[in-house]
Amino acid sequence: MNERTTLKINENGHLEIGGMDTVDIAKKFGTPVYVFDEAHLRNMMRAYQDVIDSDYDGFGLVLYASKAFSCKAVYSIANQENIGVDVVSGGELYTAVKAGFPTDKIYMHGNNKLLSELELALNCKVGTIVVDSYHEADILDKLCKERNLKQNVLVRINPGVEAHTHAFIQTARTDSKFGFSVSDGSAEDMIRYLLSKKNLVLEGYHCHIGSQIFEKQSFVLAAKKVLDFAFKIKNKLGFELKKLNMGGGFGIWYNDEDPKLKPEDHADYLKTLISAIKTKVKEYKLNKPYLLIEPGRSIVGEAGITLYTVGAVKDIAGIKKYVAVDGGMFENPRYALYQSKYTVILANRATEECTEMVSVAGKCCESGDLIAVDVPLPKAESGDIMAVLSTGAYNYSMASNYNRNFIPPAILVENGKADYIIKPQTFEDIVRNDATPDRLK
Ligand SMILES: *Cc1c(COP(=O)(O)O)cnc(C)c1O
């Protein structure tokens, strides 16, 4: 198996990724720019699918959770690697379809799918819809009836496992807006309801216990709870699951508080999960369910870095030193949202010793517009190229045009080649959808 990443420091003392000097990338493509390491992406997709193949007789599929980073190229890569994807909106679905992704391998999520999104899903013949409300079950059944078709569905259940992660990104607590709880009878009621719908074919269960999880036992516990529940439902309602979707949430390295996992270490999480599933399936004499997992962050997070150019440097004597870059919360809102931590490097002076602690500020008109707080750096000067690592997940996908800044372009690097996968925006893009009523002219 390959190394976890192609990131290294080259003979010029510059940071390198995908065989490309990041200083050259910055020169050629400008900054800010998202850079994605194709080898890393593919390695992670394969690492998970290999475990399903070796430990579960290939009876399952990795679904790349495309909300982490969605664009046509990433669906094309997932397709070439023979994995599936999950989508959570009409926009993600449309993008996957435009990229030619086989729709039978698309799973559609969402706690409040719009009528238009469900219609699009049916028009595109999406393989599986993960139902998360009575409202949705009613609409979907009616749409299917009108079209005289039967739709495969999973139901999102909530096993009530609290993953050890940031409170804002936990989704499987009983007070979550997602899923139906297995502990208070609401999941059972929903299953009964779905089984009564003539045009919906319930295939099994989906759960997703949170994000940025390193605790293997939380996945094991979730699997046990879901299969305890599946056994109970089999005895009570005579319904046996055919598919088990355990969601995503596997953690990645952002800074040295996090473990640095190799692809095979990531794969270990899945091995542990599979072993727990096998034990329970045997104990309850269930038919082995088709297994799905939905890693997003762990596939794309460490594959991406963001390059910036340092602009203003402001030293508030004895209090704080700000190094401002040409990006900010419009292209990486994760510090502003969750106080997420990142590792920051001066890409053009990557071998130099860090001599001071600084905060990296963006260019938005918000005091909270920060990329990193109190991180070590060599003495940065305007014109330096800064790299922020592990920005592949939930950066571009959460970006906005706040302050009418451009959402940066993204390039894919591999073996010394670099190509746009998202083109740069222009001022014309910024005003494209503005409309001026006659009375204002
Ligand atoms: C967000 C999400 C994922 C992916 O989570 P990661 O932490 O990026 O692996 C998978 N499934 C569902 C339903 C999600 O909401």
The ligand as a MOL file (V3000), in Angstrom:
LIG
                    3D

  0  0  0     0  0            999 V3000
M  V30 BEGIN CTAB
M  V30 COUNTS 15 15 0 0 0
M  V30 BEGIN ATOM
M  V30 1 C -21.8260 13.6340 6.7780 0
M  V30 2 C -22.2930 12.2700 6.5410 0
M  V30 3 C -21.3990 11.2690 6.1530 0
M  V30 4 C -19.9130 11.4900 6.0380 0
M  V30 5 O -19.3310 11.8150 7.2420 0
M  V30 6 P -17.7230 11.9680 7.3210 0
M  V30 7 O -17.4850 12.4130 8.7200 0
M  V30 8 O -17.3430 12.9870 6.3270 0
M  V30 9 O -17.1510 10.6370 7.0270 0
M  V30 10 C -21.9000 10.0240 5.8740 0
M  V30 11 N -23.2220 9.7510 5.9600 0
M  V30 12 C -24.1120 10.6990 6.3350 0
M  V30 13 C -25.5370 10.3660 6.4090 0
M  V30 14 C -23.6760 11.9760 6.6470 0
M  V30 15 O -24.5590 12.8960 7.0240 0
M  V30 END ATOM
M  V30 BEGIN BOND
M  V30 1 1 1 2
M  V30 2 1 2 3
M  V30 3 2 2 14
M  V30 4 1 3 4
M  V30 5 2 3 10
M  V30 6 1 4 5
M  V30 7 1 5 6
M  V30 8 2 6 7
M  V30 9 1 6 8
M  V30 10 1 6 9
M  V30 11 1 10 11
M  V30 12 2 11 12
M  V30 13 1 12 13
M  V30 14 1 12 14
M  V30 15 1 14 15
M  V30 END BOND
M  V30 END CTAB
M  END
